[in-house]
Amino acid sequence: MSKPQPKPLPKYIKLEADRVTVTLTKPAELNGITQDQITLRAPTVRDVRNASKVANGDEEEREMNLFASLAEVGVKDLDGLAYKDYTRLQDGYFRLVYGDEL
């Protein structure tokens, strides 16, 4: 029996060992600059713990804080993304963190 192959990487994701860059469907304002991509650096345990502390058990809030920290943008910037682009960001994050396990 052969090992299942991971899903191919979507064209909107550029995955590197220590970061993932996600191309947005439409430009968004991030830190006051209009951009068509967001890059997340790989998280540390400290990043995840800090995001959890701030969120007080709210998983949605934890994820938003974590992504904002990894992208070095404000949570309000992520709030302004099209939902499709936010789901792309989630996909990129999970591929960065879990890699071949997907």
Long-range contacts (C-beta under 8 A, 24 or more apart in sequence): 6-100, 6-101, 6-102, 7-102, 9-95, 10-88, 10-91, 12-88, 13-88, 13-91, 13-92, 13-95, 15-92, 15-95, 15-96, 17-42, 18-42, 19-96, 20-92, 20-93, 20-95, 20-96, 21-92, 22-85, 22-88, 22-89, 22-91, 22-92, 23-88, 24-81, 24-82, 24-85, 24-88, 25-82, 25-84, 25-85, 25-88, 26-82, 26-85, 28-77, 28-80, 28-81, 28-82, 28-85, 29-77, 29-80, 30-71, 30-73, 30-77, 31-72, 31-73, 31-74, 31-77, 38-71, 38-73, 38-89, 39-71, 40-67, 40-70, 40-71, 40-89, 40-92, 40-93, 40-96, 41-70, 42-70, 42-96, 42-97, 43-70, 43-97, 63-90, 67-93
